[in-house]
Amino acid sequence: MKKIIYSLALLGITVANAQEHWSYEGDTSPEHWAELGIGTTCGVSKSQSPINIYTENVKLDKSLPKLSFNYDLGDIKDIEDNGHSLQFDFKEGSYITFNGKKYALYQFHAHEESEHTIDGVRYPLELHFVHIAEDKSVTVIGVMVKEGSENSYFERLKVFKTLEKGAKEDTDIEFNPEKLFPKNKDFYTYQGSLTTPPCSDNVTWIVFKNPITLSENEVNDIAAHLPKSNTRPIQPLNGRTISANK
């Protein structure tokens, strides 16, 4: 367990000691992250996230590796309102395989509005499913959320609705993210970064082309646990290639 905590802290994915030093507004907003002195690469790296996915320039690459899900073992162990997002942590065991590498599923969290845009369009929410390999490389699956009918599978997590600000609750919830993902799992992929400090840029992004649906009430319930907007501004593409599997 110590190894897992160390890896996540190193990547800036969980709440670190420097949590209070960055935010989404004022002197600690994204525009100032590079100045905060917490070892960030936010203002240095040329491969930052999020980006606008301009579909006209996306490269169709039928040779992209298959994305395989092995999510049967990693139920949700706790839920946290950490001041930056609403975060759902998984037990050990679940993973994906991509490009011949195994990435363990650690957590997912929410952003309002979506951080990535597709042809300039933002969705009400974006969910980020964070996976980490033994070599500390990261793959994040981005899932766009649109408003519509209630999502019965998401309602398995409804205990979060009564979570107090800044609180963390231990849970034991059977939850397979693949059942929440869109049925059509065609995706865009590119090399980018974490979208929060330290903005580490060893991240492979997989963004599903198709959104999932949550009801307006479900979206609002999530938003109640988030800052007014926890969305990092769009970052320059800097010549990077965005590919699609179909």
N, C-alpha and C positions, 0 to 999 in steps of 0.2 A: 504493500500500500504506500509506503514512503516513496518508492520510485515513481508511482503514478502522480502523487501530489507534487513532487519535485518537477516532473516533466511539464505538468500543466502550469505551475507557477513560472517556470522558465519561459514558457510561451506567452505568458500574460493572459491566459484564458480564464482563470479563476480570479476571485477577488484577492489582490495582493496587498501588501502593507502600504503601497503607494496609492491605494484606491482613491483616497480623498484628493489626490493631486491632479486628477483629470476628470473632466465632465463633458457636457455637451453645450454649455453656455458660459458666457463671461470670459474671464481671464484664463480659464482652464478648458476652453472649448477646442474642437478639432483644429482650428486655425492656429492654436498655440501649443499643440501637443509636442511639437519638435523642440520647444523651448523649456520643457518642464524638468529636464535633468533626471529622468528616470530610465535612462539607457534606451530611449526609443530610437527607432529608425524611421519614424513617421515623416520626417522632413528630408531624409537622405536617399532612401531607396527610390528607384525609378519603376518599380513594379508593385505599386500600391493598389489597394482595393478600398471601396467598391469602384466599379466602372459602369459606363453605359454600354450595353450590348447592342451595337448597331448592326442589325441583322443583315443588311445589304453587304456588309464587309466580312461577315462570318465565313470561315473556310469549312466547307463540307469535307469531313475526313472519315471515310468509311473504315479506315484502318485503326481508328481509336479503339483502345481495349474495352472489353466488356466490363460493366460495373456489376458486381455480384454482392448481394446482401446476405449476411448471416447474423440475423438479429434475434434469434430465439432465446438467448441466454441472458440478455442485459436488461432486466426490468428496472424501473426508475426507483432509485434509493432515497432521493431527497429532492426537494424543490426549494429554491431560494429567491427571494426578492433582494438582490444585492446592491441596489442603488443605481446600477447601470443597465440592468435588464432583468427579466424573469428567466431563471435558469433551472433546467431539469437535468439532474445528474443520474447517470446510469451505473448499475452494477457492472462488474467486470464480466466479459464473456462474449458480448456481441461485437461484430466487426464487419467491414466491407473488404473486398479485394478489388484492386484497380491497378492496371499496368503491372501485374505480377507481384504486387506488394499488399500485405495485410495491414489494415488500419483499424485500430480498436476504437469503438464508439465510446466517447466520454460524456458528452452532454449536448443539449440543444438549448438555444435561447432565442429571444424575439427582438425584432427591431420594428419600430413604428416611425415613419413609413418604411417601405422597402429601401434597403441601401443600394442594391443594384437597380438599374433601370433597363428596360428593354425598349429600344427605339425611343428613349426619352420618357417612357411611361413608368410611373411609380405605382406600386400596389399598396394597399393599406398596411400590410405587414409582410415581413420576411423572416422565416425561421432558418436558423443556421445550425446544422448538425455537424458537430466537430469530431473528427477522427484523427488519431495520432498513431504513427508507426513506431517501431522500436528505435529507428534512427532519428526520431523526433520530427520527421517531415509530417506535414499536416495536409489532410484533405477535408474540405468543408463542403457539405451539400447545402445549397441554398434553395429554399422552397418558398415561392411566392404565394400569398394568400389574397383571395378576393372574397367579397361579401356575397352571401347567398343563404342557402338553407343551413340549419344546424348540422354540425359534424358529430355524429354519434360516437365515432371512435375517439375524437379529441375529448369528448366529455368524460372519458376515463380519468382525466387529469383534473377534474373539477374541484378537487380539494384546494387547488391553488387560489381559488376565488375568495377564500376567507383568510388567506395568508396576510399577516400584518406587514406593513412597510419595514424593510430591513430584516425580516424574519426568515428563518429556515426551518423546514419541517421534514422530519424523517418519514419516508413512505415505503411501501412495498407494493408498487403498482405494476401489474403485468402490462407491458407496452412494447409493441413491435412497430417501430417507425415506418417500416415499409407499408404497413396498412394505412398509414396517414398520407403517404406520398401519392402523387397523381398516378393513375393507372398507366398512362402513357409516360414512360420515363425517358423520353428523348431529352438530351441535355446539351448545354453549351459548356465549354471548359476552357480555362486559361490559367496562366501562372500569375499569382497575386500575393496578397498579404493578409494578415489579420486586420480587421477593421477597427481595432481598439489598440491602445498602447500595450506593448511596445511596437506594434505594427510589423512584426516579424514577417519576412517576405519569402518564407519557404512553404508557401501554401498553394496547393492545387485546388482551384475552385471548380465545382460542378454545380451548375445552376439549371434546374429543370425548366424546360420550355413552358410547361403547362402548370398553372397554379392549382392549388387546392382551394376548397371552399369552407369558410367558417361563417357563422351567422354574425350579424351586426353586434348582437349581445356578446358573443364569444370574443370578437375583436375588441370590443370595449372592455371586457373583463381583463384581457391581457394588457391593454393600454393603461389600465388603472394601476398596474404595477411597474410601469416604465416612466422614465423622464418624459417631459412633454414631447420631445423628439430625440430618440437615441440613434440618429442616422448620421453617419459620417458623409460629408460631401463627396460627390463623384471625383475620382482621381484621373489624371491623364493616362492615356493608354501607352504612350511612349513607344509606339511601334510593335507592341505585343500582338500576337496572333490569338484570336478567339476562334475556337473550332467547335463544330457540331458533329454529333455522331450520325445524324440523319437530317 
